[in-house]
Amino acid sequence: MFLRPLMLAAALACSTAGLAHAQAADNTLRFAYNQTLESPNPYFTTLRLGVIVGRNAWDTLIARDNDSGEFSPLLATEWIWADDTTLDLTLREGVTFHDGSDFDADDVVATLTYAADPANGIVSQQIASWIASVEKTGPLSVRIKAKAPTPAAMEYLSTQLAIFPAGYFTGPQGATSAPLPVGTGPYKFDSYAPGGELLLSRFEGYFADSPKTGAKIDKVSIRIVPDIQTQLADLMSGGVDLIMGLPRDQADQLSQMPGVQVVSGETMRIVFLQMNTTDTGQEALKDKRVRQAINHAIDRKSISENLVGQGSTVINAICFQDQFGCTQDVTSYDYDPEKAKALLAEAGVSGLTVSLAAYRERHISEAIINYLAEAGITAQLQFMQPAAMRDAMRAHQVDMMQNAWGAYSMFDASATAPVYFGAQPDDNNLDPELKTIFDQAGATMDAEQRKALYAQGFEKIAAEAYAVPMFTLPVQYAGAEGLSFQTYPDEILRFWEMSWQ
């Protein structure tokens, strides 16, 4: 399955029609999101909003076709693998950055070299850590050398490796002297206030041969509105045109209202509980029987069906079914609270208290806490901002983490498995055997061998009960009258495809 779109033409009640028409006449889209964007720069955020903004304001060297899954030209028009570690690319002529500068090979060399250097601190180093060097071979041609064969290289180049102008970065952690972020995408930054509004406008100089061409909406206003009730009120009053991430109960209520359409669809985002078995974690979690007990204690199917709803599928492995290398045929744990209690007793554990960190879907956190309590485990919720939770995870300061990982919308298991179980910063188990397995999978060009290695790794994660795989997380969208857009399993809102009718 590749990215088959769902058409959504949402309409509000007639009382909001005047405001909706005014917004359409203004040709502006007002989008509300519930989590604060830690950075507008796609290299320095893991938040879904950051990924969405990144795809609209920046281009990558290549693109993935939504229907076929094949790679297609974007900033590069041609490419060839000279050998297993050497990729030669011909770049597109006539592309202009938002600041008016011309795109050329120097920009690619500067951006990818910056991203590949760990000293610069991009938040997900794995997307660039495979790059050994980037060399300019002509005004519009580059050569990328990989440290080892990297079968997922094209996935990285088509998703997260956005190209900035040479000279944009002046230091680590995204330091720059530019007043606003600069890309080549179909939308450019007009203004940005941390924690406040982000305003994009259609880039009139966008190149015509791009698969992202044809943007119709002039301006996109993005506001951070943490409270869902406020989002709904804004939607109903016409102050907001589009919201996403509605909880199941709110979506059900909204779908019953005349003139409002709510669309729900499965995404590639997976929810799972990660357990910290390092020296700084809860001692009891080092016992596999305790981890198995936690798996048996949680009714994943009930949470998926009753709290998450249509479009949610229970998973047994920490990957999305359509990612290359993903297999769900691994050791699994049925809901069995009595077995959970027996395993805890066998391990000599009673009155266990653990910390549970989460940053979204609090209602799911509360359900998990209730199930654990029935098995005799007290989970103390630490609800955080995404960046704070990520920092706590990487410092191994919490016992359990409720993750909702969208894998940067990459259809390859390398975007998930090594991130959390391959000795990268988010790994809270640090199992050397898993590191070896996923390192080998990430450097093996033979497709069948890669699949076998990933299957081995996912089975070990399951057998050791290092995590509790939960389910896929659908996204619920609601929009204003006359707004036409498509939704995709990769959760990327393509503003350049949207229009007012």
C-alpha positions in Angstrom: 0.0 0.0 0.0 1.3 3.4 -0.9 -0.3 6.8 -0.2 -3.8 6.5 -1.5 -5.6 9.8 -0.8 -8.9 10.4 0.9 -10.9 13.3 -0.5 -12.3 15.7 2.1 -14.6 18.6 1.3 -15.8 19.7 4.8 -18.7 22.0 5.4 -19.7 23.8 8.6 -23.2 24.8 9.6 -24.8 27.7 7.7 -24.1 30.1 10.6 -20.5 30.0 9.7 -20.9 30.3 6.0 -20.3 34.0 5.9 -16.9 33.7 7.7 -15.9 30.8 5.6 -16.7 32.7 2.4 -14.7 35.6 3.7 -11.7 33.4 4.3 -12.1 31.9 0.8 -12.3 35.4 -0.7 -9.1 36.3 1.2 -7.6 33.0 -0.2 -6.1 32.2 3.2 -6.0 28.9 5.1 -6.1 29.1 8.9 -4.8 25.9 10.5 -4.7 25.1 14.2 -2.3 22.6 15.8 -2.2 21.5 19.4 1.6 21.3 20.2 4.2 24.0 20.3 6.7 23.9 17.5 10.1 23.8 19.1 11.8 25.0 15.8 10.5 25.9 12.4 13.7 24.2 11.0 13.0 20.6 9.9 16.4 19.5 11.1 15.7 20.6 14.7 12.3 19.2 15.4 10.6 15.8 15.5 7.1 17.2 15.8 4.7 16.4 13.1 3.9 20.1 12.5 7.6 20.6 11.8 7.5 17.8 9.2 4.5 19.3 7.6 6.0 22.8 7.5 9.2 21.3 6.2 7.6 19.6 3.2 5.8 22.8 2.2 8.7 25.3 2.7 11.6 23.1 1.5 12.4 20.7 -1.2 14.6 17.6 -1.1 16.7 16.3 -3.9 14.2 13.7 -4.9 10.5 12.9 -4.3 8.4 9.8 -3.8 5.4 9.4 -6.0 2.3 9.0 -3.9 0.7 6.3 -6.0 3.5 4.2 -7.3 6.0 4.6 -4.5 8.7 5.2 -7.0 11.3 8.0 -6.6 11.0 10.9 -9.0 12.9 14.2 -9.7 12.7 17.2 -7.5 15.8 19.4 -6.9 17.8 16.6 -8.7 16.7 15.6 -12.2 18.9 12.5 -12.6 20.9 10.2 -10.4 22.9 7.1 -10.7 24.7 4.8 -8.2 28.2 4.5 -9.5 28.7 1.8 -6.9 27.2 0.7 -3.6 28.5 3.8 -1.8 28.7 6.5 -4.5 25.6 8.4 -5.7 26.0 11.0 -8.5 23.2 13.5 -9.0 22.5 16.1 -11.7 20.7 19.1 -10.2 17.8 21.2 -11.6 18.6 24.4 -13.4 16.6 27.6 -12.8 15.6 27.0 -9.2 15.4 30.0 -6.8 15.5 30.1 -3.0 12.9 32.3 -1.2 15.6 34.9 -0.6 16.2 35.3 -4.3 19.5 33.4 -4.5 20.0 30.7 -7.2 20.1 27.1 -6.2 23.3 25.2 -7.2 25.7 22.5 -6.1 27.2 24.6 -3.4 23.9 24.6 -1.5 23.6 20.8 -1.6 27.2 20.3 -0.4 26.8 22.9 2.4 23.5 21.5 3.7 24.3 17.8 3.6 27.7 18.3 5.1 26.2 20.4 7.9 23.5 17.8 8.6 26.0 14.9 8.5 28.3 16.4 11.1 27.2 15.3 14.6 28.7 18.4 16.1 25.9 20.4 14.6 23.3 18.5 16.6 20.4 17.9 14.3 17.7 16.1 16.4 17.6 12.9 14.4 21.2 12.3 13.4 20.3 8.9 11.7 18.9 10.7 8.7 22.3 12.0 7.7 24.8 9.8 9.7 25.3 7.5 6.6 26.9 10.4 4.6 30.7 10.3 4.5 31.2 13.2 2.2 29.5 15.5 -0.4 31.5 16.8 -3.3 30.7 19.3 -6.0 31.4 17.8 -9.4 30.1 20.7 -11.4 28.0 23.8 -11.0 24.8 21.6 -11.0 26.1 18.2 -10.1 27.2 16.5 -6.8 28.6 13.2 -5.6 27.4 11.8 -2.3 29.7 9.2 -0.7 28.2 6.9 1.9 30.2 5.4 4.8 28.9 2.0 3.9 26.2 0.6 1.5 23.0 2.4 2.6 19.9 0.8 1.1 17.6 3.4 2.7 19.6 6.4 1.3 16.9 7.3 -1.2 14.3 7.3 1.6 16.3 9.9 3.5 17.0 12.0 0.4 13.3 12.1 -0.4 11.9 12.9 3.0 14.0 14.8 5.6 17.2 16.0 3.9 15.8 19.5 3.0 18.2 21.8 1.1 19.1 25.2 2.5 21.2 28.0 0.9 24.9 27.7 1.3 25.9 30.0 4.2 22.5 29.8 5.9 23.9 27.9 8.9 26.5 29.9 10.9 27.0 27.4 13.7 25.7 24.3 15.5 22.1 23.8 16.7 20.8 25.6 13.6 22.5 28.9 14.3 21.9 31.4 11.5 21.9 35.2 10.8 18.9 34.9 8.5 15.8 36.6 9.9 13.5 33.8 8.6 14.0 30.2 7.5 14.8 29.9 3.7 14.0 27.1 1.4 12.9 26.5 -2.2 9.4 25.0 -1.5 6.1 26.2 -2.8 5.5 28.2 0.4 7.8 30.7 2.1 8.0 32.1 5.6 6.4 35.5 6.0 6.7 35.6 9.8 7.3 33.3 12.7 6.7 33.9 16.4 8.0 31.1 18.7 4.9 29.6 20.3 2.7 31.9 18.3 1.6 32.3 14.7 3.6 31.0 11.7 2.6 32.6 8.5 3.4 31.2 5.1 2.7 32.7 1.7 2.7 31.1 -1.8 6.1 31.4 -3.4 5.6 33.1 -6.8 9.0 32.0 -8.0 8.5 28.3 -7.5 9.7 26.2 -10.4 7.1 24.8 -12.8 8.4 21.3 -13.2 8.1 20.3 -9.6 5.6 17.6 -8.4 4.6 20.2 -5.8 3.7 22.9 -8.4 0.3 24.6 -8.7 -0.3 26.0 -5.3 -3.6 27.9 -5.2 -4.0 29.2 -1.7 -2.1 32.5 -1.1 -1.5 32.4 2.6 -1.4 29.7 5.3 -1.7 30.9 8.9 -0.6 28.2 11.5 -1.5 28.9 15.2 -0.7 26.8 18.2 -4.0 26.1 20.1 -3.3 23.4 22.7 -6.9 23.1 24.0 -9.1 21.0 21.8 -12.3 22.7 23.0 -10.8 26.1 21.9 -9.9 24.5 18.5 -13.5 23.3 18.1 -14.9 26.7 19.1 -12.6 28.4 16.6 -13.7 26.0 13.9 -17.4 26.5 14.5 -17.0 30.3 14.7 -15.0 30.4 11.4 -11.8 31.6 13.0 -10.0 28.3 12.0 -10.5 26.4 8.7 -8.7 23.2 9.4 -7.8 21.1 12.5 -6.3 17.6 12.8 -5.7 15.1 15.6 -9.2 15.2 17.1 -9.7 12.7 20.0 -12.2 9.9 19.1 -15.0 11.2 21.3 -14.8 14.7 20.0 -14.7 13.4 16.4 -17.8 11.3 17.0 -19.6 14.3 18.4 -18.5 16.6 15.6 -19.5 14.1 12.9 -23.1 14.2 14.1 -23.4 17.9 13.5 -25.2 19.1 10.4 -22.8 20.4 7.7 -19.6 19.1 9.4 -17.7 16.2 7.9 -15.0 14.4 9.9 -12.6 12.1 8.1 -10.6 9.4 9.9 -7.9 7.2 8.3 -5.1 4.9 9.4 -1.6 6.5 9.3 1.8 5.0 9.5 2.2 6.5 13.1 2.5 3.8 15.7 2.0 4.0 19.4 4.2 2.0 21.7 5.5 2.0 25.3 9.3 2.0 25.6 10.8 0.6 28.8 14.1 1.8 30.2 16.4 -1.1 31.1 19.5 1.0 31.5 21.3 1.5 34.8 19.5 4.7 35.6 16.0 3.1 35.2 13.7 1.2 37.5 15.6 -1.8 38.7 12.6 -4.1 38.3 12.4 -3.4 34.6 15.6 -5.2 34.0 13.7 -8.4 34.8 12.1 -9.7 31.6 9.3 -11.2 33.6 8.3 -7.8 34.8 8.4 -6.4 31.2 6.3 -9.4 30.1 3.8 -8.7 32.9 3.4 -5.1 31.7 2.7 -6.4 28.2 0.1 -8.8 29.5 -1.5 -6.1 31.7 -2.6 -3.8 29.0 -5.7 -4.4 26.8 -4.4 -3.0 23.6 -7.3 -4.2 21.5 -9.8 -2.5 23.8 -7.9 0.8 23.8 -7.6 0.7 20.0 -11.3 0.0 19.4 -12.9 2.1 22.1 -10.6 5.1 22.5 -8.8 5.3 19.2 -11.4 4.0 16.8 -11.7 3.4 13.1 -8.4 3.2 11.3 -6.5 1.8 14.3 -4.8 -1.6 14.0 -3.2 -3.4 16.9 0.5 -4.1 16.2 2.9 -6.8 17.6 6.2 -5.3 16.3 7.6 -1.7 16.6 7.1 -0.8 12.9 4.3 0.1 10.4 3.2 -2.8 8.2 4.0 -1.1 4.9 7.6 -0.2 5.8 10.2 -2.3 4.0 11.5 -4.8 6.5 8.5 -4.7 8.9 7.0 -8.0 10.0 4.2 -8.4 12.6 4.9 -12.1 12.9 6.7 -12.0 16.2 6.1 -13.1 19.8 3.0 -11.4 21.1 1.3 -10.9 24.4 -2.4 -11.3 24.9 -4.3 -9.3 27.5 -4.1 -11.5 30.6 -4.1 -9.6 33.9 -3.9 -12.8 35.9 -0.8 -13.9 34.0 0.6 -10.4 34.6 0.1 -10.8 38.3 1.7 -14.2 38.3 4.8 -13.0 36.4 5.2 -10.2 38.9 4.9 -12.7 41.8 7.4 -15.0 40.1 9.8 -12.1 39.8 9.3 -11.3 43.5 7.9 -7.8 42.7 5.1 -6.2 44.5 4.0 -2.6 44.9 5.9 -1.6 41.8 5.8 2.2 41.0 7.1 3.4 37.6 7.2 6.8 35.9 5.4 7.1 32.5 6.3 10.0 30.3 3.9 11.1 27.5 3.4 14.2 25.3 0.2 13.5 23.4 -3.0 11.4 23.7 -3.4 11.8 27.4 -6.6 9.7 27.3 -4.5 6.8 26.1 -2.0 7.4 28.9 -4.8 7.3 31.5 -6.2 4.1 30.1 -2.7 2.5 30.3 -2.3 3.7 33.9 -5.7 2.1 34.8 -4.8 -1.3 33.3 -1.4 -1.3 35.0 -3.1 -0.5 38.4 -5.3 -3.5 38.0 -2.2 -5.7 37.8 -0.7 -4.0 40.9 1.6 -1.5 39.1 1.4 2.2 39.9 2.3 4.4 36.9 3.0 8.1 37.7 2.2 10.2 34.6 4.7 12.9 33.6 2.9 14.8 30.8 5.5 16.9 29.0 6.1 19.1 25.9 7.6 16.9 23.1 11.1 18.4 23.4 11.2 17.9 27.2 10.1 14.3 26.9 12.7 13.7 24.2 15.4 15.1 26.4 14.3 13.1 29.4 14.3 9.9 27.2 17.7 10.6 25.9 19.0 11.2 29.5 17.3 7.9 30.6 15.4 9.7 33.3 12.1 8.0 33.0 11.0 4.4 33.3 8.5 4.2 30.5 7.8 6.4 27.5 4.6 6.6 25.5 5.8 7.2 22.0 3.7 8.0 18.9 6.3 7.7 16.1 5.5 8.6 12.5 9.0 7.5 11.2 9.4 10.9 9.4 6.9 9.3 6.9 9.6 7.0 5.6 8.6 3.6 4.2 11.6 1.7 5.5 12.1 0.0 8.8 15.4 1.8 9.2 13.4 4.9 10.1 12.0 3.1 13.2 14.0 0.1 14.5 17.5 1.6 14.9 16.1 4.9 16.2 14.8 3.2 19.4 16.7 -0.1 19.5 20.0 0.5 17.6 22.1 2.4 20.2 21.0 5.8 18.9 20.1 8.6 21.3 16.5 7.4 21.9 17.5 3.8 22.7 16.6 3.0 26.3 17.8 -0.7 26.2 21.2 -0.5 24.6 21.2 -4.2 23.7 24.5 -4.8 21.7 23.0 -7.7 19.8 20.2 -5.4 18.4 22.7 -2.8 17.5 24.7 -5.4 15.5 21.5 -6.7 13.8 20.2 -3.2 12.8 23.6 -2.0 11.7 23.9 -4.9 9.4 20.4 -4.4 8.1 21.2 -0.7 7.4 24.3 -1.7 5.3 23.0 -4.7 3.4 21.9 -4.1 -0.2 20.3 -7.5 -0.7 16.6 -7.0 -0.1 15.9 -10.5 1.2 18.9 -10.4 3.6 17.7 -7.1 4.9 14.2 -8.4 5.5 15.6 -11.4 7.4 17.8 -9.2 9.6 14.9 -6.9 10.4 12.7 -9.9 11.2 15.4 -11.2 13.6 15.6 -7.8 15.3 11.9 -7.3 15.7 11.6 -10.8 17.1 14.3 -10.2 19.7 12.6 -6.9 20.8 9.4 -8.8 21.2 10.9 -11.8 22.9 12.8 -9.6 25.4 9.6 -7.5 25.9 11.7 -4.3 25.7 8.5 -2.4 24.6 4.7 -2.7 24.5 3.6 -2.4 20.9 0.2 -0.9 20.9 -1.5 0.1 17.6 -1.5 2.4 14.6 -2.9 5.9 15.3 -5.4 7.3 12.9 -5.8 11.0 12.5 -9.2 12.7 12.5 -9.5 15.9 10.4 -12.2 18.5 10.2 -12.4 21.5 7.8 -14.4 24.5 6.8 -17.0 24.9 4.1 -15.6 25.0 0.6 -12.0 23.8 1.5 -10.9 20.9 -0.6 -7.8 18.9 0.3 -6.5 15.4 0.5 -5.3 13.4 3.5 -2.6 10.8 3.3 -1.3 8.0 5.5 2.0 9.8 5.9 0.2 12.7 7.8 1.7 15.4 5.5 -0.7 18.2 4.8 0.1 19.3 1.3 -0.9 23.0 1.3 0.1 23.2 -2.3 -2.7 20.8 -3.3 -5.5 22.7 -1.3 -7.9 25.2 -2.6 -11.1 27.0 -1.8 -14.1 26.1 -3.9 
